[in-house]
Amino acid sequence: MVHEAALFDRLDDKKIRCNVCAHRCVISEGSYGFCKVRQNRNGTLYSLIYNTLSSEAIDPIEKKPLYHFLPGTSSYSQGTIGCNFKCTHCQNWSISQASLNKSITSKITPEESVARAVDYGCASISWTYNEPTIWYEFTYDSARLAHEAGLKTVYVTNGYITEEALQYISPYLDAFRVDIKAFRDEFYKKICRAHLQPVLDSAIKARELGMHVEVVNLIIPGQNDDKKETTMLIEWVLDNLGPMTPIHFTRFHPMYRMMNAAPTPVDTLESAWHTAKEAGLEYPYIGNVPGHPHENTFCPKCNELLIDRNGFSVVKNIITEDVKCPKCGYRIAVVV
């Protein structure tokens, strides 16, 4: 379904500027944005994927990964086609880099999305698998209906959303799980065909707008695993998002156009974890290493094991109803 887009400017000669993502593409008549799913038709911008569904599943919220947002609950998860990044290591490249006319998709309405989430007993809807920003109109309409139905909402995002787009959807968006893929603009330009600063800006803005924010840093050997770079990222999170912000250092596995790269050594992830703890971040995690003790949540004050996880499953959660450690009474930064 073709649907008129939100947040664009009409320019001279029937050109338009899209203001949903930080590329801010200037698009000539008949042409497409960087994402290939937004088109200028006679001086008006249209989304070509409004009700296009490529993927859906009932996921543990921990799979996003979100460890401090409705822990132990299920999230109705949806994805579409396309992306505003071109990451050479994308794990979902078969949909993020796919073309509409060569993809197997189905149609769904916002009303149907919310109904499915409710019927499946989910606590939230997550837009994930590919970048939700390029699905902006559909996610906005769905998020409004989700809130009316008592559901929470989640963007699993690369963070390349504009301030005005984030502001506009903010009354209906509860969690912003953002990838900070590296802390060098050179990485973003080479690997993602994007820039770092807009990602940092959106993470700060999401926090200011009252969203729950968690950060993921996928550490790739030889690309973004320099300890100084990791330390700079940690210090930035501490200074700009706060010490209670969960950060997930996750293990890379060869994928897409990075098949010749090696998996991340576990000791590299452990080094990042220790650096984060020593710097003052209260909730660092190690991801993509099932069974690792640092996938669990401990009290930052007394080190009591609060949430025991096995992969994406919560085995035990002893955080009190008033969101405190039952041993020492320290308030835990978890949305329940």
RAJOQUI-V339469 format. One record per residue. RES is the residue in three letters. SS is DSSP state (helix for helix, strand for strand, loop for the rest). Layout:
# RAJOQUI-V339469
RES|SS, RES|SS
This chain:
# RAJOQUI-V339469
MET|loop, VAL|loop, HIS|strand, GLU|strand, ALA|loop, ALA|loop, LEU|loop, PHE|strand, ASP|strand, ARG|strand, LEU|loop, ASP|helix, ASP|helix, LYS|helix, LYS|loop, ILE|strand, ARG|strand, CYS|strand, ASN|loop, VAL|loop, CYS|strand, ALA|loop, HIS|loop, ARG|loop, CYS|loop, VAL|strand, ILE|strand, SER|loop, GLU|loop, GLY|loop, SER|loop, TYR|strand, GLY|loop, PHE|loop, CYS|loop, LYS|loop, VAL|loop, ARG|strand, GLN|strand, ASN|strand, ARG|strand, ASN|loop, GLY|loop, THR|strand, LEU|strand, TYR|strand, SER|strand, LEU|loop, ILE|loop, TYR|loop, ASN|loop, THR|strand, LEU|strand, SER|loop, SER|strand, GLU|strand, ALA|strand, ILE|strand, ASP|strand, PRO|strand, ILE|helix, GLU|helix, LYS|helix, LYS|helix, PRO|loop, LEU|loop, TYR|loop, HIS|loop, PHE|strand, LEU|loop, PRO|loop, GLY|loop, THR|loop, SER|strand, SER|strand, TYR|strand, SER|strand, GLN|strand, GLY|strand, THR|loop, ILE|loop, GLY|loop, CYS|loop, ASN|loop, PHE|loop, LYS|loop, CYS|loop, THR|loop, HIS|loop, CYS|loop, GLN|loop, ASN|loop, TRP|helix, SER|helix, ILE|helix, SER|helix, GLN|loop, ALA|loop, SER|loop, LEU|helix, ASN|helix, LYS|helix, SER|loop, ILE|loop, THR|loop, SER|strand, LYS|strand, ILE|loop, THR|loop, PRO|helix, GLU|helix, GLU|helix, SER|helix, VAL|helix, ALA|helix, ARG|helix, ALA|helix, VAL|helix, ASP|helix, TYR|loop, GLY|loop, CYS|loop, ALA|loop, SER|strand, ILE|strand, SER|strand, TRP|strand, THR|loop, TYR|loop, ASN|loop, GLU|loop, PRO|helix, THR|helix, ILE|helix, TRP|helix, TYR|helix, GLU|helix, PHE|helix, THR|helix, TYR|helix, ASP|helix, SER|helix, ALA|helix, ARG|helix, LEU|helix, ALA|helix, HIS|helix, GLU|helix, ALA|loop, GLY|loop, LEU|loop, LYS|strand, THR|strand, VAL|strand, TYR|strand, VAL|strand, THR|strand, ASN|loop, GLY|loop, TYR|loop, ILE|strand, THR|loop, GLU|helix, GLU|helix, ALA|helix, LEU|helix, GLN|helix, TYR|helix, ILE|helix, SER|helix, PRO|helix, TYR|helix, LEU|loop, ASP|loop, ALA|strand, PHE|strand, ARG|strand, VAL|strand, ASP|strand, ILE|loop, LYS|loop, ALA|loop, PHE|loop, ARG|loop, ASP|helix, GLU|helix, PHE|helix, TYR|helix, LYS|helix, LYS|helix, ILE|helix, CYS|helix, ARG|loop, ALA|loop, HIS|loop, LEU|loop, GLN|helix, PRO|helix, VAL|helix, LEU|helix, ASP|helix, SER|helix, ALA|helix, ILE|helix, LYS|helix, ALA|helix, ARG|helix, GLU|helix, LEU|loop, GLY|loop, MET|loop, HIS|strand, VAL|strand, GLU|strand, VAL|strand, VAL|strand, ASN|strand, LEU|strand, ILE|strand, ILE|loop, PRO|loop, GLY|loop, GLN|loop, ASN|loop, ASP|loop, ASP|loop, LYS|helix, LYS|helix, GLU|helix, THR|helix, THR|helix, MET|helix, LEU|helix, ILE|helix, GLU|helix, TRP|helix, VAL|helix, LEU|helix, ASP|helix, ASN|helix, LEU|loop, GLY|loop, PRO|loop, MET|loop, THR|loop, PRO|loop, ILE|strand, HIS|strand, PHE|strand, THR|strand, ARG|strand, PHE|loop, HIS|loop, PRO|loop, MET|loop, TYR|loop, ARG|loop, MET|loop, MET|loop, ASN|loop, ALA|loop, ALA|loop, PRO|loop, THR|loop, PRO|loop, VAL|helix, ASP|helix, THR|helix, LEU|helix, GLU|helix, SER|helix, ALA|helix, TRP|helix, HIS|helix, THR|helix, ALA|helix, LYS|helix, GLU|helix, ALA|helix, GLY|loop, LEU|loop, GLU|loop, TYR|loop, PRO|strand, TYR|strand, ILE|strand, GLY|strand, ASN|loop, VAL|loop, PRO|loop, GLY|loop, HIS|loop, PRO|helix, HIS|helix, GLU|helix, ASN|loop, THR|strand, PHE|strand, CYS|loop, PRO|loop, LYS|loop, CYS|loop, ASN|loop, GLU|loop, LEU|strand, LEU|strand, ILE|strand, ASP|strand, ARG|strand, ASN|strand, GLY|loop, PHE|loop, SER|strand, VAL|strand, VAL|strand, LYS|strand, ASN|strand, ILE|loop, ILE|loop, THR|loop, GLU|loop, ASP|loop, VAL|loop, LYS|strand, CYS|loop, PRO|loop, LYS|loop, CYS|loop, GLY|loop, TYR|loop, ARG|strand, ILE|loop, ALA|loop, VAL|loop, VAL|strand, VAL|loop
